[in-house]
């Protein structure tokens, strides 16, 4: 028989359970409590939050290095666009949410880290009706940053065409918590021994990676970025383009798969990895099978930008 426990015994058992990943959790905040906690065993969500059982919510991940938070406003602007698209507003002002991000990172006490913001429909039932949830949920957590191995930047990475298609256009442009397609792409990459999966739409045009933007440097030396009708517009990518202004020409257009094989470089841009090179695609070498000058220059610019323009706390 399954025991029926009172609240004291249930809480005691719950707190005694070992949970994977908690060693990386540094500090977290839940809006219902209005407080920050540093004990990861207490990082729990209500089961009836529609964020959990319906994927009804949006998120963002920010990085900080040397206690400098990077691109805060760019991430919050994108989160607001995503939230507006699904008729969701945070339970506090956007200005207050910005402050909470820094307060959680401050409480984490680490020089480097990541901050995840989860904005959900809120608890209230197990249906799909938004009316079940009177107050949206907000969770903010700071956790350890594990950078990519140095050899990924020195030797480059591999990628392949995933069997999973690009998301529908309206969904691809929203940073929703429903990342099942992204998860399956990453699983497939691991199973096939590749570092990155790349998805395409039904017309064979490049869309994106599992959590990164993909673009190419063509043989003329121009950076070509796929149009964002089937991909999420990355904060790192657009900041990189700004930092490159006047150095290298950039063009937005649709990219077919065959262009990846002919590219001078294939670039992967994202919050955690900054910028790195794909040197083999579907097992075939790209250019001279070494990271190119553009990827190195972009990462140099991004790291310099974090050090100079990241917001200190």
N, C-alpha and C positions, 0 to 999 in steps of 0.2 A: 504493500500500500504506500502511496505517496503521502508523506507527512503533511499535515496542515499546521503552519507555524504562525505564531503571533508576530507582530511587527518587530519586536526586539530580537527574537531569534532569527527571523528572516534577514534582518539587516546584518546581524552578526555573521551569518553564513555568506551573505553576498559580499561582504568586505573581506572575507577570508579567501575568496576565490582568486587564483592567479590569472591575470589577464595579459595576453600577449600585446606588446606594443606600449605598455604603460611606462616603461623605462624612458621612453622618448617624450612623454608628456611633461611639460614644465609648469604650466598654469592655465586655468580655464575660467570662463565666465558664463553664467546662465542668467538671462534677463529676468526670469521669474523670481530668482533669489536676489538679484541685484548685487552680487558679490563675486569675488575672485577666490578660487581655491587652488591649492598646489598639491593636493592628494589625488592622484589619478584614479584611485579606486572609486572615488565619488563622481567621476565624470560619467554621468548616466543621463539618458533621455527618456521621456515618457513614451511608452509603447504606442499610445494613441495619437502621438504627434504625426500629422499627415506628412511631415518631412520624412518620417521613418517608413511608414507602410504604404505610402502612395508616391513617394519621390516628389512631393509637392513643395519645392523650395529651390533656392539658388545658393551659390557659394562663391567664394574667392579665396585665393591663397597668396599671401604676401611674403616676401623674404626680407630679412634684415641681416646685415653683415657689419661687424664692428659697432653694434648698437646703432645702426643707421637703417631706418625703414625705407624700403625702395618703392617708389611709384604708388604711394598711398592713394592719391586722388584719382589716378588712372584706374586703379582697381575698384574704387568705390563708384566711380562713374559707370563702369561696366556693370557692376552689381545693380546699380539703380536701373539701368536699361533692362537688365534681365528681370528684375523684380517687377518693373512696370509692365513688361510683356506678359506676365502671368497674374497681373492684378494683385500684387503683393506689396505691402509697405511694412517697414520695420516697426517694432514696438517703441522705438525712440526716434529722435531726429537723426538725420544722416551726420550732422555735426557731432552729436553725442556718440554715435557709433564710431566715428573716427577717433574720438578721445579714448573709447574703450579699447580699441586696438592697441594703442600705445600703453595704456595702463596694464593690460594683460602682458604685453611684452616686457614691461618694466618689472612686473611681479615674477616673471620667468627667471630673471637674473642671469641670462646667458648673453654672451657677446654676439653669437650668430644663432639664427633660428628661422622658423616659418610660423606664420599666423594664419589659421584657417577661420574664416567667417562663414557660419551656416545660418541662413535666414529661411525659416520655414513657415508653413501655414499655421502651425501650432497644434496643441493637443485639444481633444474634444470629442473624438469618436473614431470609428473604424470604417466609415463610409467614404464617399468621394466628394460630398457636398462641402464647399468652402464654408457654408454657414454653420457647420459643426464647430468651427474653430473661432471663438470670439477674439482671441488675442494671438498675434503671430509670435513665433518663437525665435529667439536669437541666442546662438552659442558662438563663443569666440575662444579658440584654444591656441596657445603657443607651444610648439614642439621642436625637438632637435632637428637641425639641418644636417643631412648627410650628403655632402657634395659628390659629384661624379668623380670617379677615379681619374687621376692625372693622365693615365694612358689613353683615356677616351679623347682627350684634347690633343695628345701628342701623336696617337696612332689612328684616330678616327673610329667610327662605329659602322655597324652594318644595319641595313633595313631591307624590308621586303614588302610586297603588295599583299595586304591582308585580304582574306576572303570576305570580311565584313564590309558592307557598303557604307558610304558616307551617310550621315544623318539627313533626315528631311530638312529642307531649307529653313523653315521657320524654327525648327528645334535646334539646328546646328548653330544658330547665332545667339542662343540663350545658354548661359552657363548654369544649367540646371543640375540638381544633385543626382539625377538619373543618369549614371555613367555606365550602365550595363554594356552598351556597345563598346565603349572605351576599354572596359575591363576585359571583354572577350578578345579585343584586338591585342591587348598586352599579353593575355594568356597564350594566344596563338603565336606571338613572337617568341615567348619563352620556350614553348614546345618545339618550335622550329629552329631554335638557336640563334635568333637575331636580336639585336638591341632595340630596334624600333620598327613598329608596323606603320604602314602608310595606306590610307584608304582613298578610294576614288568614287566619283559619282557614276550614275548609269550611262553617262556619255563618255566615260573613260578620262574624265578630267580630274586632276589632282585636287584633293580636298585638304586633308590634314593628317597628323599623327594621332596617337591615342590621347596625348595631353600637350602636344607641341604643334607649332606651326612649321610647315615645310615650305621652303622656296629654293630656287636654284640660281646659280651664276652661270649665264650662258657663255658660249665661246667668244662672244664680243666683250665679255667682262661686265655685262649689265646684270643687276639683280632683278630676277623676275619673280613676282609674288602672285600666287593664285588669287582670283577674286573671292570675296568672302560671302558667296551665296550659299555655300555648303560647308562652311568652316567658321569656327569662332575666331574673331579678330583678337590676336594676342597683344597684351600690353607690352611685352618684351620686344616683339617684332616691330611695333610702331615706334617705340622709343629708339630702337636701333636705327630705324630709317631716319629719324630726326637727327641722331648723333652723326650719321653718315653724310648729312647734307653737304653737297658740294664736292664730295670725294668720289663717289661711285653712283652712276645713274641707276634709278630704280623705276621699274614699270610694273603695273598691275594688269594681268590678263590671265586667261585660262591656259593651263599647262597640261599637255597630254603626256602619257606615261613614257613614250619613246624619248621625250626630251630629257628625262632624268638620265638615261644612259649616255646621252651626248653632252651633258652638262660639264662645265669646268669644275663646279662644286655643287653639292647638295647640302643645304643648310638646315639645321634643326634649331629652332629658337623657342625658349620657354623660361618660366620663372626660375626653376631649380637649376637648369643646365646652362643658362645664358645663351651661348651659341656654340655649336660644335658641328663637325663635318661627318657626313655619311660617305665612306670611301668604297663601300661595296653595296650594290643594290640588286636584290634577287640573285646574289652570288656573283654578279659581274662587277669588275673593277670600274670605278669612276675616276676619269682622268689618270693621274699617276698613283692612285691608291694612297694618297697622303692628304692630310688636312690642308686646305688651301689658304691663301693669303687673306681672303675676305673673311672667312670664319675666325681666323686669328685676330684680325683687326676689329671685328665686331665684339668679340669677347673682351678684348683690351678696352674698348670704348665703354662697354657696359660696366665693367668692374671699376673703371675710373669714375664713371657717372655715379655709381653707388657711393663711392668714397667721398665724392665732392658734393653730390646733390641729394643723397639719402638724408632723411630727416632724423637727426640725432635725438636720443631719448636717454 
